[in-house]
C-alpha cells in the first residue's frame, strides 16, 4: 500500500510578514501624512487649472492676451498657436498645458523674448531667502515676546500694545522708517541691493515683525491658558521657575494654534516680499512681477502665480506635518475620536 507523499513543512528560517502588503498600504493611505500630501497636490493642480481657465476666459483673443504689449506679427502668432495648441480642442490644450507645467515649461515671454522658466527661477532664490529670513524674524519675535510677557499683567499689556501697532503698520511703511533710521541716519545697513547678510536685515525685519506680532498675540494667550492647567501646578511644585515653566512646558501646549496661524500667514510673507523687494531695491520675483504686470506679460504672470502657489503648498504642508511633532495624539487616528 502506497502512502501519500507528505507536504513539505514551511521553512521557519524565512520571516513571515506581520501584515499583508495591501493592509500596510491601506494604513499608510489613511495616515495624516498621506492626507496632507494628497491635499497639497490637489491644491497645486487647482492653481494650474485656474491659470489655464483665466487665460481662456479673459476678454479678448488668447493670442493677444499672451503677446501682451509686444507687436503682433504673423510669426509670433503662429508660434503662440503652436505652443498652446490653439487649433486643438480645449481639453487637449489643457492636457498639453498641464504636461508642460509639470515638466517646468511655462512657455515663452514674447515681451522679453526669452523662456519664462529660466527668467522666473533665476529670481526665485532672492525671494525665498527674504521670505525665510522674515519667517525666522516672525518666529523669534513671537516666541520671545510671548514667553517673556505671558502671565505678567504689565508686560502683557505693553506687549499687546506693541503687537497691535506692528500688526496695523504696512510693511512698506515700516521698511521706509527702518531705512530712514538705520540706513540714512545711522548708516548701519546698506540702502538697497543684495550684498550679503547686512542687506537682508532691514527687509526681513520690515516683513517679519508684523507677522510675528500676530503670531505672538495668539501664542501668549495660549501660554496663559496653559499656565492655568493642573500640570502647571505640579511643575511649580517641582521647583521649576516661571520662565522655565513657560519655555519648556507651556510653550509646547500653546504652540498648535500659533503654528496653524503661521501656516496661513506664509501667503502674506510671499505677497509682502513683492512690495518689500521694491522698497529696498532687492532682486527677486518682486521686480519681475511688477514689470510683467505693467507690460501685460501673461506667461510670466501665470508662471509666478503657479510658482507662488507651489511654494505656499510646500510650506503649508510642512506646517501641517509639524503638528504631528508638536501633538503626538494627532499621529494616532484612534486618539482623535
C-alpha positions in Angstrom: 0.0 0.0 0.0 1.5 3.3 -1.1 1.3 6.3 1.3 0.8 9.8 0.0 3.9 11.9 -0.1 3.8 14.4 2.9 3.8 18.0 2.1 7.0 19.9 2.9 7.0 21.8 6.1 7.4 25.6 5.8 10.9 27.0 6.2 11.0 28.5 9.7 14.1 30.5 8.8 12.2 32.7 6.4 10.5 35.5 8.4 6.8 35.8 7.8 5.3 39.2 7.1 3.5 40.6 10.1 0.7 42.1 7.9 -0.3 41.8 4.3 1.2 44.4 2.0 -2.2 45.7 1.0 -3.1 46.3 4.6 0.1 48.3 5.1 -0.6 50.4 2.1 -4.2 51.0 3.2 -3.0 52.1 6.7 -0.4 54.5 5.1 -3.0 56.0 2.8 -5.2 56.7 5.8 -2.4 58.3 7.8 -2.3 62.1 8.4 0.9 62.4 6.4 -0.7 60.9 3.3 -3.8 63.0 3.7 -1.8 66.2 3.8 0.4 65.3 0.9 -2.6 64.5 -1.3 -4.3 67.7 -0.2 -1.2 69.7 -1.3 -1.1 68.0 -4.7 -4.8 68.8 -5.2 -4.3 72.5 -4.3 -1.4 72.7 -6.7 -3.4 71.1 -9.5 -6.2 73.6 -8.8 -3.8 76.5 -9.2 -2.5 75.2 -12.5 -6.1 74.7 -13.7 -7.2 78.2 -12.7 -4.3 79.7 -14.6 -5.4 77.9 -17.7 -9.0 78.9 -17.3 -8.1 82.5 -16.6 -6.4 82.8 -20.0 -9.3 81.3 -21.9 -12.0 83.3 -20.0 -10.3 86.6 -20.2 -11.9 89.1 -22.6 -10.2 89.2 -26.0 -8.3 86.8 -28.2 -5.9 84.3 -26.4 -3.1 85.2 -28.8 -3.4 88.9 -28.0 -3.5 88.2 -24.3 -0.3 86.1 -24.4 1.5 88.6 -26.7 0.9 91.5 -24.2 2.5 94.8 -25.3 4.7 93.1 -27.9 4.0 94.0 -31.5 1.8 91.3 -33.1 3.4 89.7 -36.1 2.4 86.6 -38.1 5.5 84.7 -36.9 4.7 85.4 -33.2 1.1 84.5 -33.7 2.0 81.2 -35.4 4.5 80.4 -32.6 1.8 81.0 -29.9 -0.8 78.9 -31.7 1.7 76.1 -32.0 2.9 76.4 -28.4 -0.6 76.4 -26.9 -2.2 74.2 -29.5 -5.0 76.7 -30.1 -6.1 74.7 -33.2 -6.9 71.7 -31.0 -9.9 71.1 -28.7 -9.8 72.9 -25.3 -9.5 69.6 -23.5 -6.3 68.7 -25.4 -5.0 72.2 -24.8 -5.5 71.8 -21.1 -3.7 68.4 -21.1 -0.8 69.8 -23.0 -0.6 72.8 -20.8 -0.7 70.6 -17.7 2.0 68.4 -19.1 4.3 71.3 -19.9 3.9 72.9 -16.5 4.6 69.7 -14.7 7.8 69.5 -16.7 8.8 73.0 -15.8 7.9 74.5 -19.1 6.0 77.8 -18.6 6.1 78.9 -22.1 7.8 81.9 -23.6 7.7 85.6 -22.9 7.2 87.4 -26.2 7.7 90.8 -24.5 11.2 89.9 -23.2 11.8 87.4 -26.0 13.0 84.7 -23.6 11.8 81.5 -22.0 9.8 82.1 -18.8 11.2 79.2 -16.7 14.9 80.4 -16.5 13.7 84.0 -16.0 11.5 83.2 -13.0 13.6 80.5 -11.4 16.7 82.8 -11.7 14.9 85.3 -9.4 13.4 82.7 -7.1 16.3 82.3 -4.7 16.5 86.0 -3.5 12.7 85.9 -2.8 13.0 82.6 -0.9 15.9 84.0 1.1 14.0 87.1 2.1 10.9 85.1 2.9 12.8 82.6 5.0 14.6 85.3 6.9 11.3 87.1 7.6 9.8 83.9 8.8 12.7 83.4 11.2 12.2 87.0 12.5 8.5 86.4 12.9 9.0 83.2 14.9 11.8 84.5 17.1 10.0 87.8 17.8 6.7 86.0 18.6 8.2 83.3 20.8 10.5 85.7 22.7 7.8 88.3 23.4 5.2 85.7 24.3 7.4 83.8 26.7 8.7 86.9 28.4 5.4 88.6 29.0 2.8 85.8 29.4 1.2 85.8 32.8 2.6 89.2 33.7 0.0 91.9 33.9 2.1 94.9 33.0 4.3 93.1 30.5 1.3 91.5 28.7 -0.4 94.9 28.3 2.8 96.5 27.0 3.4 93.6 24.6 -0.2 93.7 23.4 0.2 97.4 22.5 3.4 96.8 20.6 1.8 93.9 18.7 -1.3 95.9 17.8 0.9 98.7 16.5 3.1 96.4 14.4 0.2 94.4 13.0 -1.5 97.6 11.9 1.6 99.0 10.2 2.0 98.3 6.5 5.3 96.5 5.8 6.4 99.0 3.1 5.9 102.0 5.6 7.9 100.1 8.3 10.6 99.5 5.7 10.8 103.2 4.8 11.1 104.1 8.5 13.8 101.5 9.0 15.7 102.8 6.0 15.5 106.4 7.3 16.8 105.5 10.8 19.3 102.7 10.2 20.5 103.4 6.7 20.2 107.2 6.0 20.8 108.4 9.6 22.9 105.8 11.4 24.4 104.3 8.2 24.5 100.9 9.8 22.9 99.0 6.9 23.0 99.4 3.1 20.2 101.3 1.4 19.5 98.9 -1.4 20.7 95.8 -3.2 21.6 92.3 -2.1 25.1 92.5 -0.8 25.3 89.8 2.0 23.7 89.4 5.3 23.7 93.1 6.2 21.4 94.0 3.3 18.9 91.3 4.4 18.4 92.5 8.0 16.1 95.5 7.4 13.9 93.8 4.7 13.4 90.8 6.9 12.5 93.0 9.9 10.0 95.1 7.9 8.4 91.9 6.5 8.5 89.7 9.6 7.7 91.9 12.5 4.0 92.4 11.6 3.5 88.7 11.1 5.4 87.9 14.3 3.1 90.4 16.2 0.0 88.4 15.1 1.6 85.1 16.0 2.9 86.4 19.3 -0.6 87.6 20.4 -2.1 84.1 19.8 0.9 82.4 21.4 0.8 84.5 24.6 -2.9 83.8 25.1 -2.2 80.1 24.7 0.7 80.1 27.2 -1.5 81.9 29.7 -4.2 79.3 29.3 -1.6 76.6 29.7 -0.4 78.1 32.9 -3.9 77.6 34.4 -3.8 73.8 33.7 -3.3 71.4 36.6 0.1 70.2 35.3 1.5 73.7 35.7 0.9 73.5 39.5 2.7 70.1 39.6 5.7 71.6 37.7 5.8 74.5 40.1 5.8 72.0 43.0 9.0 70.5 41.5 10.7 73.8 42.0 10.8 74.9 38.3 10.7 78.7 37.9 8.3 80.8 35.9 10.4 81.4 32.9 11.4 77.7 32.6 7.8 76.7 33.0 6.7 78.9 30.2 9.5 78.0 27.9 9.8 74.2 28.4 6.3 73.2 29.2 3.6 75.8 28.5 5.0 76.8 25.1 4.6 73.4 23.6 0.9 73.2 24.8 0.2 76.6 23.3 2.1 76.1 20.0 -0.5 74.3 18.0 -2.9 77.3 17.4 0.1 79.6 16.7 1.6 77.1 14.2 -1.8 76.9 12.5 -1.9 80.7 12.1 1.7 80.7 10.9 0.8 78.4 8.1 -1.9 80.8 7.0 0.5 83.8 7.2 3.0 82.2 4.8 1.0 83.6 1.9 1.2 87.0 3.4 5.0 86.7 3.5 5.1 85.8 -0.1 2.9 88.7 -1.2 4.6 91.1 1.1 8.0 90.1 -0.3 7.0 91.6 -3.7 6.5 95.1 -2.2 9.4 94.8 0.2 11.8 94.0 -2.6 10.7 97.1 -4.4 11.2 99.3 -1.3 14.7 98.0 -0.7 15.7 97.7 -4.3 16.4 93.9 -4.0 16.4 91.4 -6.8 13.7 88.7 -6.8 10.3 88.0 -8.0 9.0 91.4 -6.9 10.6 93.3 -9.8 9.8 90.6 -12.3 6.2 90.6 -11.2 5.8 94.3 -11.4 7.4 94.5 -14.8 5.2 91.6 -16.1 2.0 93.3 -14.8 2.9 96.6 -16.4 3.8 95.0 -19.7 0.8 92.6 -19.6 3.2 89.7 -20.0 0.7 87.0 -19.2 3.1 83.9 -19.4 5.3 85.4 -16.8 2.4 86.4 -14.6 1.0 82.8 -14.8 4.4 81.3 -14.0 4.8 83.4 -10.9 1.3 82.6 -9.8 1.8 78.9 -10.2 5.3 79.0 -8.5 3.9 81.1 -5.6 1.1 78.5 -5.2 3.7 75.7 -5.2 5.8 77.4 -2.5 2.7 78.1 -0.4 1.7 74.4 -0.7 5.1 73.2 0.3 5.4 75.4 3.3 1.8 74.8 4.4 2.3 71.1 4.1 5.4 71.4 6.2 3.5 73.3 8.8 0.8 70.6 8.8 3.4 67.9 9.3 4.8 69.9 12.1 1.5 69.3 14.0 2.5 65.7 14.3 5.7 66.6 16.1 4.0 69.0 18.4 1.0 66.9 19.4 1.6 63.1 19.3 -2.1 62.4 19.6 -2.6 63.5 16.0 -0.4 60.6 14.8 -3.0 58.0 16.0 -6.4 58.3 14.5 -7.9 56.4 17.5 -6.7 59.2 19.8 -8.7 61.8 17.9 -12.0 60.0 18.4 
